[in-house]
Amino acid sequence: MKNKGGINVSEEGRKERKNEIKTGRETVKINKERIQINEDKIKASRNLEEDPGFELLKRVITESTGFNCEQYKEAHFRRRINVRVRATNSDSYEEYLKLLKKNSVEYEDLIAALTINVSEFFRNPETFGVIEKEVIPYLIKSRSDSLVKSIRIWSAGCATGEEAYSLAVLLHRVLGRDFDRYRISIIGTDIDNVSLEKARKGIYRENVLKNVDTSIRESYFVRQGETYQISDQLRSMIRFKRHDMISESSISRFDLIICRNVMIYFKKEIQEQLQLNFHQALNRGGFFVIGKAETLLGTASNRFKPYNTRERLYIKET
Ligand SMILES: C[S@@+](CC[C@H](N)C(=O)[O-])C[C@H]1O[C@@H](n2cnc3c(N)ncnc32)[C@H](O)[C@@H]1O
């Protein structure tokens, strides 16, 4: 009997059986190899844990890049560095350090591994639902009597810009015909220049647009083969700028600050300090949005009033 591919089925069956039979001794061999590989991996990570070169490596990274390694949670930081140590086949931090000194491109890969720049449009759509239906209408209404109707928004740790552009889309849609009567200023900041460059270009692949419905795609994106380019109008609404939220002073007078999936990597005391800084950077009545896996800490949790705890939205009352 032949199947679709013209291969004799019984022959195929025999081949499969042969493989099974073959596996007898080979399974043991393969399993031994697997065990060996796993043991090597465990040894390698144990070796890295005990490797005294870690502190020196941290110092050199900070001195050469200005990237303050001390602010990150130790376990997270180590995991991310280890990704590069393994990717470059280095046996120790010392060996990796030698490679870093020889190869400046490795610094870029290291910073990319440390900063984790993943994002997408309308990430956590329910949060954006509350922003669209409640926050933006509130901000618009509270300016109805002002002569200068300005709305200032800060996307802190904006990575490749999807979060900032999502907010720009919502503002543009909610304001509709009144858009030109408002002075909208959206700023997206990040520590990583490579991500910011991508944000400024505004060219995205389909995979980050899964929450973008057809009408938004048609109005705000121009399809270019496999990619989507943000419309010029939307691009003109946002300014992307390099800013390290830990070591540089905050920008101020915002009506909405969104800082999601960034603080989670920082030590608790740094998170609390940042939350207090963001509180200061907000206008009274301004909104603060953090990531779904993040919480307000210590004094910062008393300064903000919860607005929608499920979506991690808070308000600055005083
Ligand atoms: C996972 S992305 C979050 C992107 C976006 N907020 C979101 O939730 O989709 C984290 C971003 O925080 C940035 N970041 C890390 N440390 C930072 C710092 N000290 N100052 C500013 N941005 C930082 C990283 O470069 C990265 O682009």
The ligand as a Tripos MOL2 file, in Angstrom:
@<TRIPOS>MOLECULE
LIG
   27    29     1     0     0
SMALL
NO_CHARGES

@<TRIPOS>ATOM
      1 C1         10.2970   45.8650   28.7880 C.3       1 LIG1
      2 S1         10.6010   47.4800   28.1640 S.3       1 LIG1
      3 C2          9.0610   48.2520   28.5130 C.3       1 LIG1
      4 C3          8.4840   48.9460   27.3270 C.3       1 LIG1
      5 C4          7.0850   49.5280   27.5380 C.3       1 LIG1
      6 N1          7.0450   50.4180   28.6710 N.3       1 LIG1
      7 C5          6.0750   48.4210   27.6850 C.2       1 LIG1
      8 O1          5.6250   48.1620   28.8120 O.co2     1 LIG1
      9 O2          5.7300   47.7930   26.6870 O.co2     1 LIG1
     10 C6         11.6860   48.1520   29.4050 C.3       1 LIG1
     11 C7         12.4360   49.3750   28.9050 C.3       1 LIG1
     12 O3         12.9790   50.0810   30.0240 O.3       1 LIG1
     13 C8         14.1980   50.6550   29.6290 C.3       1 LIG1
     14 N2         15.0170   51.0100   30.7950 N.ar      1 LIG1
     15 C9         15.7240   50.1860   31.5990 C.ar      1 LIG1
     16 N3         16.3900   50.8920   32.5380 N.ar      1 LIG1
     17 C10        16.0900   52.2000   32.2980 C.ar      1 LIG1
     18 C11        16.4750   53.4130   32.9190 C.ar      1 LIG1
     19 N4         17.2870   53.4340   33.9800 N.pl3     1 LIG1
     20 N5         15.9900   54.5820   32.4280 N.ar      1 LIG1
     21 C12        15.1530   54.5820   31.3500 C.ar      1 LIG1
     22 N6         14.7620   53.4560   30.7100 N.ar      1 LIG1
     23 C13        15.2190   52.2750   31.1800 C.ar      1 LIG1
     24 C14        14.8110   49.5610   28.7650 C.3       1 LIG1
     25 O4         15.8240   50.0720   27.9300 O.3       1 LIG1
     26 C15        13.5980   49.0140   28.0150 C.3       1 LIG1
     27 O5         13.4740   49.6190   26.7710 O.3       1 LIG1
@<TRIPOS>BOND
     1     1     2 1
     2     2     3 1
     3     2    10 1
     4     3     4 1
     5     4     5 1
     6     5     6 1
     7     5     7 1
     8     7     8 2
     9     7     9 1
    10    10    11 1
    11    11    12 1
    12    11    26 1
    13    12    13 1
    14    13    14 1
    15    13    24 1
    16    14    15 ar
    17    14    23 ar
    18    15    16 ar
    19    16    17 ar
    20    17    18 ar
    21    17    23 ar
    22    18    19 1
    23    18    20 ar
    24    20    21 ar
    25    21    22 ar
    26    22    23 ar
    27    24    25 1
    28    24    26 1
    29    26    27 1
@<TRIPOS>SUBSTRUCTURE
     1 LIG1         1 GROUP 0 **** ****
